[in-house]
């Protein structure tokens, strides 16, 4: 449905794309990745026709429609939320307003479509009519809008909620190709999970830019990476891409080293014999051979791996903070009524729950930013709190450079160490000498994070800290917080980040806190088990089964026989599960052996590619590369099979 071929684009001396090629087919799920500034948004602008490449072709199948969600600042006019969500065309909104105005001035029992101008009503139905509105309402609810929000003017909503409404409009419109730039930035965890599942069944193709690797793992079937000005496509999800990229880098490094050795050998001949008349012609031939070579680029390093030891806070007491009998409301909206909460040293607590449940309010009460209307907040011995939210950016000094601001901390940290950390958060090279006053909102957020990590409190409270961060920066933050020896309480919609850090989950809903003393997977397993038990305790009508009765005429002997039958059935079920477990275990062992053999063979082949004599044997290098490609294609399939079998095995334990 979309083909891009031979795309070239340069900005001054910098070549952004060189002979880039991309094909998008119907129902493709593609993740577009690459470092900041690599050209992801520029590529999207080519597809939308907002910019043109210097050369190359972009072609669509006839009739293909595109829909685009920008990362920030989608426009909004005088529409209500529901009008924005159904605004597939300005005409639809206009016709809907005409019909709504007519309905408001007529009693319901007198409402007849023929009383309205036929052209208005017929055209409204052609554009989707009220079926479209019903679909939009369902999508808005999935994105955590309340019924009472639907008829509110969109201008009354925050920027994040406006972006959600625009996202609802795209999903309602259902274009053939959906282009999404960081669509999860403005979603809470509950809305993100709903959105993720919705996209899995989306009928069109999806091209998405995202720094949420769990989201990419769940959704996409291929990854397109912008690297060294080219588009490289990998089959599978984000984790598959990382494995394949590592193998590709091994091959590229081997080829690069071999070419360097070959060039050195040829140059040695040139330098030795270019001054001799009898050898000058051969020397010139060797030089031309070097010039004709298609140079192999050295593989790029991985910016996500850092080597830095963060300063640690002073040790607190065992009980870090306690809330007792907390009551808090906003006007008539009661958030908490008699809520209790407690955190202990070294806990890493993530707050999860639907939007509007009170997670941010709880975090602000813990931080002392919000004073509850009733109740007691008690800090433990030697506790120092630090709260990370967007308001922190206002605490930066605009008259300083990035480096000066980062080094202005009570902790004594060397300049090189500070610059290393700044580099992990995308302040590289001369960026550290930029004035704070000219930084964007995202850059200020990253700088505030750096300052927090350089002088961390022993109770760290963070509200959506991964917003505005790319994947390498998220890795750097997770790495830093993994070393953190204090207590961490945070809110995040990034499942990868949550899995990396949380050892305790608190579900917040309708003013009630439910504690899960384990990581995110433990929380998922427990909530699924509760749902399953709820299903088992419901009758066919969906109502709970409150008790059991014995049929008339059934005595004690019959009850005893029933118990024996039950025990026999349970024993048979245990034996069946045991046989199934042994069968799956055998399959897992076979898959593990096959994977290990392939990985060992992969190492052998890469090592052979690094040997000069490999290239002297006619066709051997080609044969090795062909076998490596077969291994790269086979490993993801085996790993997926192993994961499926291993997951099934855990359900039988």
N, C-alpha and C positions, 0 to 999 in steps of 0.2 A: 504493500500500500504506500510505502515511502521508500525512495531510493536516493541516497546521497553518494556521489562518486567524484573522485578527483578534487576534493575540496581543498583549496589553498587560501590562507588568510594571514596577512602580516600587518603588524602595527609598528611602523618605523623599521628598525633593524630586527625586531623580534618576530619570528615566524610562529604564529599561534597554531596553524594547521598546515600540514604538508601531505598532500595526496590522501586526505582522509576519506574513508568510505564507510557507509552505514546503510543497512537495509532493515526496515521494520515491517513485519508481516502482521496480518490480522491476529489478534489475541496474544501477541507477544507481550511479555512482561520484562522490561529491560531496565536495569539500574545503571545510571550514568555517574561515574565516580572519577575522582582526580583531585589533586590539591587545589586550594584556593588560587584563582587566577589562571587555571589551566585552560579555561575556555568553555566550561559547561554551559553557562548562561548564554554565551555568544552562539554556541551551537543551536540552542533552543531558538534564539532570535533568527537564525538562518531558516529554520523550519517554518517559523511564523511569517517570514518575509519581511521582518523589521530591519534586518541587515542583509547585505549581500556578500558572499565570499569574493575574493579577488578572481578566482577561477573555479571551474567545476560545475556540476549539474545537480539540481535538486528537483525531483519529480514525484508527483502524487498520482495514484490511481484516480480516475474520474469520479467526482462526487464525494471524495473523502473529506470529512469534517474534522477540525482540530479544536480542542479546548485547552486553555492554558491557565494554570494557577501560579502567579508570581510568588516569590518568596516573601515580599513585603508590599504594603501600600497599594492594595487594590482599590480602585475608585468606588465611591458610593455617592448617590444623589439623595433624592427625597423619598426613596422607597422604604417601605416597611421590610422587616426581615423576610416575611413570606413572599413579598413581591420581588425582593432581591433573589431569593432562592428559585422562584419560578420565572425569573427574567431572562428567558431564552432569547427573547426579542423585545424591544421597546413596545412593539405593537401589542404583544400579549398583555403587558402591564396595563396599557391604555384600555384595552377591551375589558380586562378584568375589573378595572375601576368603574367603567361605565355600567357593567352588569351589577356590581356590588352597590353602586349608588341607586340603581333602579330597584334592587331587592329591598334596600333599606326603606324605600318610600312606598312599599306595597305589602299588605298583609300576606302571611305565608300561604293561607288557603286560597288567595286570589292569584298566586304566582303561576303564570302560564307562559312557557317559552314563546308562544306565538304572539304574546302581547309586546315582546321586545322586537326591535327591528331585526328582520331575518338576516340581513347581512352581518350585523354585529354578532349575533348568536352563532351563526354558521361559521364565521371566520374564527371565532373563539374556539369552537369545537375542532376545527381544522388544526389549530395550534396545540391541541392537547386538552383544552377545556379543564374541567375540575379534576379529571384523572391525573393531569400533570400536577395540580396542587396537592392532591392526596399523596402522590409520590414524594413531593418536596417536603411535606409535613413529616413523612416517615423518615426521610434522610436527616432533616433537622433534629428530630428526636434522637436519632442515632448519634448525632454529633453533640448531644447533651444540651440542646436548646429546650427550654420549658414551653409548655403550651402558651403561657402568658407572654412569652417573648415574640410570638409569631407576628403580632400586629403592632409591635413597637417600631418606631422609626429606627432604621439602621444607624443613623448618626448618633443615637443615644448610646450605642454599644461601643465597647472598647475596640481597639484595632484588631486584637486577636479574635474577637467574636465576629467582626466584619469579615475577616479572612475565612472563618468557618462558614459564614453565610455564602460567600463566593464559592467555596468548595462545594456546598450543597447545590448551588446553581449548576456547577459543572456536572455533578453526578446526576442531577435531574435532566439536564440537557442530553447527557450520554453521547458525546461525540465519538467518532470512530477512533480517533487518536487522542489520548489524554496525556497532556504534558504537565508534569507536576514538579515544582521547584521547592524542595524542603516542605512538603505538605504537613508533616507531623509537628512542626515547630509550635503551632498554636493549639495543639490538642492535649487534653489530659489523658491519663493512661486508659481510662474506661472508653473514651471516645476513640482513642487510637486503635484499641483492640477491635472495636466495632468497625472502624474504617478499614482496617487491615482485612477483616473477613469479607467486607462488602466488595473490596477490590478483587478478591480472589475469584468472585463470580462475575466480574464486570465483563460485558460482552465485547468491548473494543480492545484495542492495543493500549499499552501504558508505557510511557518513557518517564522515569522518575529520577530526580536528583535528590539524594538523601544522605545524611550523615548518621542515620539510625540503622546500624547493621542488623539488628534483630528484625526490624521492619523489612529490610531487603532480603534477609534469609527466608522470611515467611512468604514473601510475595513474588520475587523475580525468578525468571528461568534463565537469564543470562545477564552478564555484567559487561558494560562497555567502559573501558578505562581510557582516559586521555593521558597519554604518556609520550614524552619526547615529540610532541606535535602530531601524533598519530592516534587513530582510534583502534584499540585492541579489544577484541571481543572474546569473552570466556563463557563457556557453557556452565550452567548451574547457578547457585545462589552466591551470596557474598563470601561465605566460608570456603566454598568450592573455588571461587576466584582467587582467594588468598593462597590456597594450596597450589593451584595451577600457575599463579604468578611466580611463586617461589621456584617451581621447577623450571619455568621459562627463564628466570634470572640466572639459574645455574647454567643452563644451556648458553645464554647470551654471554655470561662471564667466560665460559670455556672458549666460545668462539672469539671473543674479544682478546683473550690472552694468546690464543693461537695466532690471530692476525698480527698482534704486536710482535710476537716472536718472528713471524715470517717477514714483517717489515724490517725488523732489526737485522735479520740475516741478509736480506737484500741490500740494505744500506751499508752493511759491513763490506760487501763485495764492491759496492759503488765507491766507498771511501778508499778502499785499498787499490782499486785499479783504474779510477777515472783519469789519473795523470799519465797512464801508460798508453802509448799509441795503439799497441796491439790489442788492448782490452777496452779502450774508450767506447767503442761501439756497443759492446756488451753491457758496459756500465750504464750508458744512456738507455739501453733497452730495459734494464732493471728499474731505472727511475720511472720510465713510462709504465711499467708493470705496476709499480706502487701507486701511480696516479690513477690508473684504471680501476684499482680495487674499490669496491663498494664498502666504505668504511663501516665497521661494526661499532655501534655506540656502546660505551661502558654502561653497565646497568646502574640505575639510580639506587641510592641508599634508602633505607626505611626510616622516615622521620619519626615514626611512632615510638621507636626504642630510645629511651633516654637513660642516662647514668647520672643520677643526682640524688643526694641524700638531703631530705628536707629537715629543717629544724623541728624539734619536737616540743610540745607544750609541757608545762609543769604538771606533775601528776595530781589528779584530783582525788577526793574521797570516793568510796565505793558507790554511794548513792549520789548521783550527779544533780538531778532535778526532780522535784515532785510537785504535782498539781493536785489540789484537793477541793472537791465540791465547787467546780468552776461553772458559773452561769454567765452566759454572754449572748447578747442579741443585737441585731442591727435594726433599729426601729421596732417593727412588730415581728420581724423574722428572728425566731429563736434559733441560735446555732448550737449552744450547749446548755444543758440543764443538769447540774449535779455531776459533771464529768470529772473523773480521776485519771491521772497519768503519772508514770514514774519511769525514769531511765537510769541505768547504772553504767559505771565506767567501762569503756571499750565496746559498748554496744553500738551497732550500726543499724539504725532503725529507718526504714523507708515507710512513709505515709502514703497509702493508696486509697482509692475510692472515687466515686463519681464527682464530676464538677459541681461545685457549690455545696459539697458535703461539710466543709469546714477545715480542710487540710491546711490551707495557708493561714487561716485564723489561729489554728492550734500552734503552728510554727511561730507566729507573731507573739502569741501569749507566752510561749516558752522563751522567746528571745527578750521579752519585756517591752517589745514595741507596742503591743496592745495590752492595756490593763483590763482584766475582766471585771464585769459589774459586780460579781460576787465570787468569793473563793480565795484560796491561798496559793501563791507560787513560792516555793522554797528551793533555794540553791544549796547544793551540798558543799562540803568543805573544800576550800581552795579552787572553786569553780570560776572560770572566766568564759563568758559566752561571746560568740561571734556569729553574726547573722548576715548571710549573703542573700541579697535581693537586689532588684534593679536600682533601688534608691542609693546603693553604695557608690554608684558612679558619681553622684554629686559630691562625694567626699574627696574626690581626686583634685589635685591642684592644677588648674589649667595653665599656670605660668611655668610649669616644669616640663622637661622632656620625659619620655616614657622611661628611660633608664634612671633618671634622677628620682622619679616618683616611685619606681620599683625598689630602689635602694634605700628609700626613706622609711625604714622599719626599725623597731627597737632591737631586733635580732641582728647581730653582726654577720653579714654574709658577703663573701667576696664578689667583686664585679663579674668575674668570669662565670661564677655559679649563677648569678642573677641573669646574665645574658643567656646562659644555657636554658634556664627556665623560660625566659621571655621567648626564646626561639621555639620552644615547644608549644607556645600559645600564639605562634604566627608573627611575632615581632622579630624579624630577622634582618641582619645587615644594618643598613642605615635607618631602618624603621625605629630602632631604639632611640634615635635622636629627634623623632617627630614630637611636636608639642602636643601635650594632652588636649589642648583646646581644639585641635583640628581632628581629633579621633572621632570615628563613627560610634554609634551606640554600642554596637557589637564589640568594637575594639576597646572601648572603655570597660565593658563587662569583663573582657579577658584580662585587662590590666588589673582590675579589682580582684580577680581570682588569683593572679600572681602575688599581689600584696598579701592576700589572706594566707596563701600557702607559705610565704616567707616568714610570717609571724602568726602561726595558727593559735587560736584559743584552745582550751581543752574541752569545750562543748561547742561544736560547730553545727550551725543550723543553716541549711541551704535550700532555697526554693528554685527548682528547675535550673541547676547550675550548668547543664550542657547546652542550653539554648545559645545560638550563635557560634558554637564550636564545630570544627570539622572533626573527622574521625581521629586524626593523629592527636589533636588537642584533647579530645575525649579520653583517648588512651593515656595521655600525659596526666590528666586530672585523676583518672581512676588509679593510675600508678602512684600518684602523690597521696591520695586518700587511703590507699591500701597500706602505705607506710605509717599513716597517721595513728598515733597511739592514744588519742583522746576519744571522746564520744561524738558520734556523728548521727544527726537526725536530718533527713532530707526528703524532698518531694521530687520525683522525676517521672517522665513518661518514656524514658529511654530504657527499654528492658535489658539491653546489654549492660548498661551502666548499673542498673539495679542488681542484676545477677552477679556482677563483679564485686559488689561491695556489701549488700545488705545481709545481715545475719539475724534480723528480726523484722517482721512485717506487722504494721498496724493498719487495719482496714477501718476507714472513717466513713460513716454513713448515717445520716439523720441524727447527728449528735451522739452516736454510739461508737465506742472504740472496741474493736475485736483484735486481740493479740495473737500472733502466730510466731512462736519462738523458734524460727528457722529462716532459711533463705527464701528467695522468691519461688523456687520450685516446690519447696515444702508448702508454701501458702497456696499455690495452684493445686497441688495434690489434695490438700485438706479441704479446700472449697469445692473441688470436684467430688470428693467423698461425701461431703454434706449434701450436695445436690443429688447424688445417687441415692443416699439414704432417704431423702425427702421423696424421691420418686418411688422407692420401695414401700414407703409407708402411706401411699395414696391408693385409693380405690380406683375403679374404672371410671368413676365420675370426676376424678381429680381431687376429691375430698380426703382428708386424712382418715386412716383406719384407726379407730380409737380402741378397739378391743376385738376378741374372738369369741365365738359361741360354739357350743357342741350341738350337733343335730339331734333332734328328738329320737330316742330309741338306741342311741349309742352309749354303751356302758363302759366300765373301767377296762374290761378285757379288750374291747375294740380300741380304746385309747392306748393300752399297752402295745397292741399290735402295730398301731400307727407309729408309736415311738420306735419300735424295732425297724419298721420299714424306713423311717426317717434316718436312723443310724446307718442302715445298709446303703441308702442312697448317698449319704454323706461320705461313706467309705469309698463307694464307687467313684464319686466325684473327685476325692483326693487322689485316688489311683490314676484317674484320667489326667488330672493336672500334673501328677508326677511324670507320667509318660510324655505328656506334651512338653514339660520343662526339659526332660532329657533330650528330646528330639531337637528343641530349639537350641539347647546348649551345644549339641553336636554341630548344628549348622553354624553357630557363632564361632566355634573353634575352627571350623573349616574356612570360614570367611577371614578370620584373623590370620590364619596361616597363609592364605592366598594374598592378602594385603601385605603381610610382612615380606613374602617372597618378591612381590612386585616392587616394593619400596627398596629392598636390597638390590634387586636388579637395576633399578633406576640409579642408585648410587654408583654401581659398577660402571654403567654406561656413561654417566657424566664424567667419572674419573678417566675413562678411556678416551673421551672426547678431548680431554686436556693434554693428552700425550701427542707430541709431534708426529710420531710414527703412524698414528691412526690415519693421518691425511696422506701418507705416502702409499698406503694400500688402496688400490683402485676401488672406489665405491664404498669403502668401509664406513666413512663418515655419514654418507647418505643412509646406509643401512641402519646405523646406530640411531640417527635422528628419527627414522621411520618407526623403529621399535620404541623409542622414547614417547613418540606421539601416541602409539597404541596404549602404552602404559598410562599416559595422562588421561586418555579417554576411558580406560577401564577402571582406574582407581576410584573416581567419584561414584561410579555405579556400585562397586563393591562396598565402599564406605556407607552409601545410602542403605544398601541391603543389611549391612552389619548393624547400623543404627536402628533400623526397623525391627530386626530380630532381637537386639539387646533391649529395646524399649518394651517389646512384648514379653521378654523374659522378666523384666522388673515387675510387670503387672501380675506375674504368677508367684512372686516371692511372698 
